[in-house]
Amino acid sequence: MGLLMPLLLFGFVYFQVYGSRLRQEDFPPRIVEHPSDVIVSKGEPTTLNCKAEGRPTPTIEWYKDGERVETDKDDPRSHRMLLPTGSLFFLRIVHGRRSKPDEGSYVCVARNYLGEAVSRNASLEVA
């Protein structure tokens, strides 16, 4: 029993020192590449760039005019693709008289368990 207590105490100290050090390596997301305004013709492809850092690697979601953007991750038939970098790629810009689903103001949001980061706004206009 005399040896068990120092071992338990050492294990606790080891966990406190080294366990917290591991957690200190994690950090909240930050946007390192913000999207830029773009003017694009109907039916043409375009990309809104976004890149974020964080540990663990943050997930990226896009919002248009405050609403979450549906991408190929949600619907494989979508004309919007979330690229591995976090950028939003449009296979073709959809724009009609009554429906303008792609035109608007976009932000990307990077999230991990430590928080979230929101990019600057970028407008997508159809010429």
Protein Blocks (a to p, Z undefined) as FASTA:
>chain_A
ZZmmmmmmmmmmmmmmmmmmmmmmpccdddfbdcddddddehiacddddddddddddddd
ddeehiacddfklmmkbcbdcdfkopacdfbacddfklcfkgccdddddddfkbccdddd
dddddZZ
